[in-house]
Amino acid sequence: MKIVETDAFWALTGKRFLAIRDVKAAAATLSPEIESEAAEYGLAMAGPWVFVAQNLPQDGKTRFDWTICYPVRKPEDYNHAGRFELSRFEPIMVATRTYQGTMRGLFTQGYAPLVEEIRFSRHDFSGESREIYHKWNGAKAGYHRIEIQFGLAR
């Protein structure tokens, strides 16, 4: 586990209120739509996809606020008229760990050890968590590199 301050970033975003079990389908639907809108408005990708959760539950049924983020370079004269919102994410302090493996092990081998380390360190969770998809090889691939971040209360 590392404690770091994230960088600020702009992203074209899609927001949903859903359960963990619904994230896969929502991401599959929204990501090509967001990419299309970014191309239409001339927004260049400026980093890997980021999924942001507020108060991520510990079960697959409880719903939570989820945001899919396509980081972009914001043009000076951008006037958004599309379906997706352009949002600015300010820096936050996070506990972070990179998970490498299948999507099936993301929670047991990625999230769980990080949560345990944070609890042991006596830091307080802010309620925000993020997944940064540094290497996504497709839904059925056996290997991905995903950075997991938990916001820390100050």
N, C-alpha and C positions, 0 to 999 in steps of 0.2 A: 504494500500500500504506500502510495505517495500522497502528500498533501501539496496541492498546487493551486495557484490562481489561474482561472481560465482567461482566455483572451475574449474581448468583446467581438461580436460578429453580427452581420446582417444575414437574414435568411428569408426566403419565400416559404411561408408556413401554411400547413393545413392542421386544423384543430378538431379533435373529436373527444367525446366522452364515451369511453368504452372499457371493456375488461381485457386483461392480459391475453386471453385466448383469441381476442378479435384483432390484435395488433397486426398479425401477419397479413390478414386479408385487407385491412385498411391500408397498410404500407404498399401492398401489391397494387391496389387501386389508385392510391393517391400519387405515388412516386412518378409514374409516367405522365400523369396530368400536370404535376408541378414542373417537371422537366420541360414539357411542351410549352407551358406558360412562360417559363424563364427564357426559353429560346425566342418565343414570340415578342417579348419585351426587351430582348437584348441583354439579359442578365447572365453574366458569366459565373460559372460555378467557382467557389472560392474555398473549397474544403470538402471533406467527406460528409455524407448524410448524418444528421443528428436526430435522435428521438428524445424528446423531453417529457418527463412524467412529473406530475404533481401528486404527492402522497401515494406512490406506487403501493398497491396492496400486496399482501403475502399469499393471496389465493388467485385463482384464475377467473373467478366470477364477479368480484367486486369491481365496480366501475370507477374510473379515475380520469382526470384530464390529461390528455396525451396530445403532443404536438410533433408533427413530422417537419423537419427543417432541411431545406436545401440551401446551404450557405452560398451567398452571392457577393459579388463586388457591387456596391450600390453606386449607380451613376449619379452625378451631381444633379442632373435635371430630370430625374425619374418621377413620373406622375402615374401612379398605379391605378389601373382601371380593370384589372383582371379579377379572377375568382379567388385567388389566394392572397393572403396578407403579407406585406413586407414588414418584418419585425426586427428590432435590434435587441440583441441579448447582451446584457452588461456582464462584466467579469464577476465571477463568484469564486469563493474558496471551496475546493472539493477534495474528497478523498478519492483516489483513482487507482484503477488496476486494469490491466489489459488481459482479456480472455482470448484464448486461441483454441478453437475446437468447433464442434457441431452446435447447431442451434439447440439441440436437445439438452446439452450440458450447460447452457448459458446461465440458468438460475442456480443449479446445484454446484457447479464448478467455478462459476464466475461471480455471481451476485452473493451467494451464501458466504464464501470465505471473506469477501470484502466487508459485508455487514458485520461479521464476527470481529474482524480487525478494528473496525470503527468503534464498535461497542467496547472492546477491550481497551482502546485508547482513550475512552471517556469523552470523545467528541460527541456533539449533539447534531442530529440530522436536521437540515433546514426544511425538508419536505420535497425538495427538487432532486430529481435524478436524471441522468443522461446516458444514452448509449451513442457512441461515435463509431460509425462503421468504416474503419480504416481499410479493411479488405473484405469485401462481400463477394462471394463466389457463386451466388445463386441459392435459391431456397433448399435444394436437395444436396448441396455440396457438403463434403465432410470436414471442411476447414474454413473458418472465418477468423478475422482479427477484429475484435470489438472492444473498445475502451469503455469501461463502466465508471461512471462518476456519481458520487453522492454529494450534494451540496451540504456544507457544514454551517451551522448557525454560529454567528460571531459572538 
